[in-house]
Amino acid sequence: MRIAIVGVGAMGCLFGARLSQVAEVMLVGHWPAQLTALRERGLRFIGPDGRFQTIPLAATDNPQTAAPADLALILVKSYQTAQAAETAQQLLSPNGVALTLQNGVGNLEQLTAVLGPNRANLGITSEGAVLLEPGVVRHAGSGHTTIADVVGTAVPPQEIVDLFEAAGFATSLSANVDGLVWGKLAINAGINPLTAVLQVPNGFLAENANARALMTLAAQEVAAVAAAQNIALPFADAAAQALAVAQATASNHSSMRQDLMNGRPTEIEAICGAVVAAGQRLGVATPVNLVLQTAVRQAEQGTWPDATPEANLKLLKEQLNQVDK
């Protein structure tokens, strides 16, 4: 199979490194330093066990170079999805499929609007990766990937599962498409904004009682909004699942924390913002997600305090008390 990975960040490199062992892979992106590093030195890949290897990875900023691809794996930020859909349109073969493994909601809809319903699919993954510098990626935590088992796509979902399994990713199918999206949203809302504003790795949320309590409430709010839409999550307890992911990826720095550390926009609007908006529409209270959305916005603007995690946890609690009043 010929695969184009749209996105040259940590996750794009992680999936590119593994999939390149079983398929023809090319990364497509526009970050000059990353493209140069990959072209000149290959990817310096550090596994979860700390073992280091150099993996040759083809990379380009010209989508036509990656054409014709059977599978376009979309691994850009949610606010870049519309552009990624146009890129996928340029590089996919007529029978190719774009698969989003992104955070947030609305990504599949944007891909479908450009490519059509039989050329777009979605999945979720709890794999974790950290970009240490251009061309150097650490696989911070192994997780599970689930692909939507939809009928009629040009590339059958089972073929993608088999490919991912061959590349070493634990992968399965699920017919609960909306549940996949909202299940991942619950985990993202619980982990990403907290780690970003507290400036901590994922494991801190599992170890610190106050952080764990906020993570629990954020994930439970997402579950409540999903339930109001009659969406069944792919797990029984959103809070327990968020905790399990935080523990499994304890050393990982979430993508949102990495974005703030590097002065990039975050996906807060597609995560907590989407939860708050849906809650307002459905009459479901989402105070924790609102507080986290506000805090991340402040961090993006440089007005969030550069304080200890404990001090910022106290501030979050104070803000939550104000919202509750």
C-alpha positions as CSV (number, residue, x, y, z in Angstrom):
1,M,0.0,0.0,0.0
2,R,1.2,3.5,-0.8
3,I,0.6,5.9,2.2
4,A,0.9,9.6,2.4
5,I,1.0,11.1,6.0
6,V,-0.3,14.6,6.0
7,G,1.5,16.2,8.9
8,V,5.2,16.0,9.8
9,G,4.9,16.5,13.6
10,A,5.5,14.0,16.4
11,M,2.5,11.8,15.5
12,G,3.1,11.9,11.8
13,C,6.6,10.8,12.3
14,L,5.6,8.1,14.8
15,F,3.1,6.5,12.3
16,G,5.5,7.1,9.4
17,A,8.3,5.4,11.2
18,R,6.3,2.3,12.0
19,L,4.3,2.1,8.7
20,S,7.4,2.6,6.6
21,Q,8.5,-0.9,7.7
22,V,5.4,-2.5,6.0
23,A,4.4,0.0,3.2
24,E,5.6,2.8,1.0
25,V,5.3,6.0,3.0
26,M,5.8,9.6,2.3
27,L,5.3,12.5,4.8
28,V,3.7,15.7,3.5
29,G,4.1,19.0,5.4
30,H,5.4,22.5,5.3
31,W,7.7,22.8,8.3
32,P,11.1,23.6,6.7
33,A,13.3,22.6,9.6
34,Q,11.6,19.2,10.0
35,L,11.6,18.5,6.2
36,T,15.3,19.3,6.0
37,A,16.2,17.1,9.0
38,L,14.2,14.2,7.6
39,R,15.7,14.5,4.2
40,E,19.3,14.9,5.4
41,R,19.5,12.6,8.4
42,G,16.3,10.5,8.4
43,L,14.2,10.3,11.5
44,R,16.0,9.7,14.8
45,F,13.5,7.6,16.6
46,I,13.5,6.7,20.3
47,G,11.3,3.9,21.3
48,P,9.3,3.6,24.6
49,D,12.2,1.4,25.9
50,G,14.7,4.1,25.2
51,R,16.3,2.3,22.2
52,F,17.5,4.6,19.4
53,Q,17.4,4.0,15.7
54,T,17.6,6.0,12.5
55,I,14.7,5.4,10.1
56,P,14.8,6.8,6.5
57,L,11.6,8.7,5.9
58,A,10.6,10.3,2.6
59,A,9.2,13.8,3.1
60,T,8.0,16.5,0.8
61,D,6.1,19.9,0.8
62,N,4.6,19.0,-2.6
63,P,1.5,16.8,-2.4
64,Q,1.8,15.8,-6.0
65,T,5.1,14.1,-5.1
66,A,3.1,11.7,-2.8
67,A,0.5,10.9,-5.5
68,P,-1.1,8.5,-6.1
69,A,-1.7,7.4,-2.5
70,D,-4.0,4.6,-1.4
71,L,-4.3,6.0,2.1
72,A,-3.8,9.5,3.3
73,L,-3.3,9.6,7.1
74,I,-4.4,13.0,8.5
75,L,-2.3,13.9,11.5
76,V,-2.4,17.7,11.5
77,K,-4.0,20.0,14.1
78,S,-7.8,20.3,14.0
79,Y,-7.7,23.9,12.8
80,Q,-5.7,22.7,9.8
81,T,-8.1,20.0,8.7
82,A,-9.7,22.0,5.9
83,Q,-6.3,22.6,4.3
84,A,-5.4,18.9,4.9
85,A,-8.6,17.9,3.0
86,E,-7.5,19.8,0.0
87,T,-4.0,18.3,0.2
88,A,-5.5,14.8,0.4
89,Q,-7.6,15.6,-2.7
90,Q,-4.4,16.3,-4.6
91,L,-2.5,13.2,-3.6
92,L,-5.1,10.4,-3.2
93,S,-5.7,8.0,-6.0
94,P,-9.3,7.9,-7.3
95,N,-9.9,4.9,-5.0
96,G,-7.9,6.2,-2.1
97,V,-9.1,7.0,1.4
98,A,-8.2,9.7,3.9
99,L,-8.2,8.5,7.5
100,T,-8.2,11.1,10.4
101,L,-6.7,10.2,13.7
102,Q,-6.9,13.8,15.0
103,N,-8.2,15.3,18.2
104,G,-11.5,17.1,18.4
105,V,-14.8,16.9,16.6
106,G,-15.7,17.8,13.0
107,N,-12.6,16.5,11.3
108,L,-14.4,13.7,9.4
109,E,-17.1,16.1,8.2
110,Q,-14.5,18.4,6.7
111,L,-12.8,15.6,4.9
112,T,-16.1,14.2,3.6
113,A,-17.1,17.7,2.3
114,V,-14.1,17.7,0.0
115,L,-13.5,14.0,-0.7
116,G,-16.9,12.4,-0.5
117,P,-18.3,9.9,2.0
118,N,-16.7,6.8,0.4
119,R,-13.2,8.4,0.6
120,A,-13.0,9.4,4.2
121,N,-12.9,7.6,7.5
122,L,-11.9,8.2,11.1
123,G,-10.2,6.5,14.0
124,I,-8.8,7.4,17.4
125,T,-5.5,6.6,18.9
126,S,-3.9,6.8,22.4
127,E,-0.4,6.4,21.1
128,G,1.8,9.2,22.4
129,A,4.8,10.9,20.8
130,V,7.0,13.8,21.6
131,L,9.1,15.8,19.1
132,L,12.4,16.6,20.9
133,E,13.8,18.6,18.0
134,P,13.5,18.7,14.2
135,G,14.1,15.1,13.1
136,V,14.0,13.6,16.6
137,V,10.9,11.9,18.0
138,R,10.4,9.9,21.1
139,H,7.6,7.3,21.2
140,A,6.4,8.3,24.7
141,G,3.7,5.7,25.2
142,S,2.1,2.8,23.4
143,G,-1.7,2.8,23.2
144,H,-4.5,1.4,21.2
145,T,-5.9,2.6,17.8
146,T,-9.5,2.0,16.8
147,I,-10.8,2.4,13.2
148,A,-14.5,3.1,12.4
149,D,-16.0,0.0,10.7
150,V,-18.0,1.8,8.1
151,V,-19.4,0.2,4.9
152,G,-18.6,1.4,1.4
153,T,-15.3,3.2,1.8
154,A,-12.9,2.7,-1.1
155,V,-10.3,1.1,1.2
156,P,-12.0,-1.4,3.6
157,P,-11.4,-0.6,7.2
158,Q,-10.1,-4.1,7.9
159,E,-7.3,-3.6,5.4
160,I,-6.2,-0.5,7.4
161,V,-6.4,-2.5,10.7
162,D,-4.3,-5.3,9.2
163,L,-1.7,-2.8,8.0
164,F,-1.5,-1.0,11.4
165,E,-1.2,-4.4,13.2
166,A,1.6,-5.4,10.8
167,A,3.4,-2.1,11.7
168,G,3.1,-2.9,15.4
169,F,0.1,-0.8,16.4
170,A,-2.5,-2.5,18.5
171,T,-5.6,-1.8,16.4
172,S,-9.3,-2.9,16.2
173,L,-12.6,-2.0,14.5
174,S,-15.7,-0.3,16.0
175,A,-19.0,0.4,14.4
176,N,-19.7,3.2,16.9
177,V,-18.4,6.1,14.9
178,D,-19.8,8.9,17.0
179,G,-18.9,7.1,20.1
180,L,-15.2,6.9,18.9
181,V,-15.1,10.7,18.4
182,W,-16.7,11.6,21.7
183,G,-14.8,8.9,23.6
184,K,-11.5,10.4,22.5
185,L,-12.9,13.9,23.2
186,A,-13.5,12.8,26.8
187,I,-9.9,11.7,27.2
188,N,-8.5,14.8,25.4
189,A,-10.6,17.2,27.5
190,G,-9.6,15.5,30.7
191,I,-5.8,15.3,29.9
192,N,-4.7,17.9,27.4
193,P,-5.7,21.3,28.8
194,L,-4.8,20.4,32.3
195,T,-1.3,19.2,31.4
196,A,-0.9,22.4,29.2
197,V,-1.8,25.0,31.9
198,L,-0.1,23.1,34.7
199,Q,3.0,22.4,32.6
200,V,3.2,18.8,33.6
201,P,3.5,15.4,31.9
202,N,0.3,13.2,31.7
203,G,1.3,11.1,34.7
204,F,1.0,14.1,37.1
205,L,-2.8,14.0,36.6
206,A,-2.9,10.4,37.8
207,E,-0.6,11.1,40.8
208,N,-2.0,14.4,42.1
209,A,-5.4,14.1,43.8
210,N,-6.5,17.7,42.9
211,A,-5.5,17.3,39.3
212,R,-7.1,13.9,39.1
213,A,-10.3,15.3,40.4
214,L,-10.4,18.0,37.7
215,M,-9.5,15.5,35.0
216,T,-12.4,13.3,36.3
217,L,-14.9,16.1,36.2
218,A,-13.9,17.3,32.7
219,A,-14.2,13.7,31.2
220,Q,-17.6,13.2,33.0
221,E,-18.9,16.4,31.5
222,V,-18.0,15.2,28.0
223,A,-19.8,11.9,28.8
224,A,-22.9,13.8,29.9
225,V,-23.0,15.9,26.7
226,A,-22.6,12.7,24.6
227,A,-25.4,11.0,26.5
228,A,-27.6,14.0,25.8
229,Q,-27.1,13.2,22.1
230,N,-27.7,9.5,22.6
231,I,-24.1,8.8,21.8
232,A,-22.7,5.7,23.5
233,L,-19.0,6.0,24.4
234,P,-16.8,3.0,23.6
235,F,-16.1,2.5,27.4
236,A,-18.3,2.4,30.5
237,D,-16.6,5.1,32.5
238,A,-15.1,8.2,30.9
239,A,-13.2,9.3,34.0
240,A,-11.7,5.8,34.5
241,Q,-10.6,5.7,30.8
242,A,-9.0,9.1,31.0
243,L,-7.1,8.0,34.2
244,A,-6.0,4.8,32.4
245,V,-4.6,6.8,29.5
246,A,-2.8,9.2,31.7
247,Q,-1.2,6.3,33.5
248,A,-0.3,4.5,30.3
249,T,1.3,7.7,28.9
250,A,2.7,9.0,32.1
251,S,5.9,10.3,30.7
252,N,4.3,11.9,27.7
253,H,3.8,15.6,27.3
254,S,0.4,16.1,25.6
255,S,0.2,17.7,22.2
256,M,-1.5,20.8,23.8
257,R,1.3,21.2,26.3
258,Q,3.9,20.9,23.5
259,D,2.0,23.5,21.5
260,L,2.1,26.0,24.3
261,M,5.7,25.3,25.0
262,N,6.5,26.0,21.4
263,G,4.3,29.1,21.0
264,R,1.9,27.4,18.7
265,P,-1.9,27.7,18.6
266,T,-3.7,24.9,20.5
267,E,-6.7,22.7,19.6
268,I,-8.6,24.0,22.7
269,E,-11.6,25.2,20.6
270,A,-12.0,21.7,19.0
271,I,-11.8,20.0,22.4
272,C,-13.1,22.0,25.4
273,G,-14.6,24.6,23.2
274,A,-16.6,22.0,21.3
275,V,-17.8,20.5,24.6
276,V,-18.9,23.8,26.0
277,A,-20.8,24.8,22.7
278,A,-22.6,21.4,22.6
279,G,-23.4,21.7,26.3
280,Q,-25.0,25.1,25.8
281,R,-27.0,23.9,22.9
282,L,-28.3,20.8,24.8
283,G,-28.7,22.4,28.2
284,V,-25.9,20.4,29.8
285,A,-23.6,22.2,32.3
286,T,-19.9,22.1,31.4
287,P,-18.2,24.4,34.0
288,V,-14.9,22.5,34.1
289,N,-14.5,22.5,30.3
290,L,-15.3,26.2,30.3
291,V,-12.7,27.0,32.9
292,L,-10.1,24.9,31.1
293,Q,-11.0,26.5,27.8
294,T,-10.5,30.0,29.3
295,A,-7.3,29.0,31.0
296,V,-5.7,27.7,27.8
297,R,-6.8,30.8,25.9
298,Q,-5.1,32.9,28.6
299,A,-2.0,30.7,28.3
300,E,-2.0,31.2,24.5
301,Q,-2.1,35.0,25.1
302,G,0.6,34.9,27.7
303,T,-1.7,36.0,30.5
304,W,-1.8,32.7,32.4
305,P,0.4,32.7,35.5
306,D,3.8,31.0,35.2
307,A,3.4,29.4,38.6
308,T,3.8,25.9,40.2
309,P,1.3,23.2,39.3
310,E,-0.1,23.4,42.9
311,A,-0.7,27.2,42.6
312,N,-2.4,26.9,39.2
313,L,-4.6,24.0,40.5
314,K,-5.7,26.4,43.2
315,L,-6.4,29.1,40.7
316,L,-8.4,26.7,38.5
317,K,-10.5,25.6,41.5
318,E,-11.2,29.3,42.4
319,Q,-12.3,30.0,38.8
320,L,-14.5,26.9,38.9
321,N,-16.1,28.1,42.1
322,Q,-16.9,31.4,40.4
323,V,-18.5,29.7,37.5
324,D,-20.6,27.5,39.8
325,K,-22.0,30.6,41.5
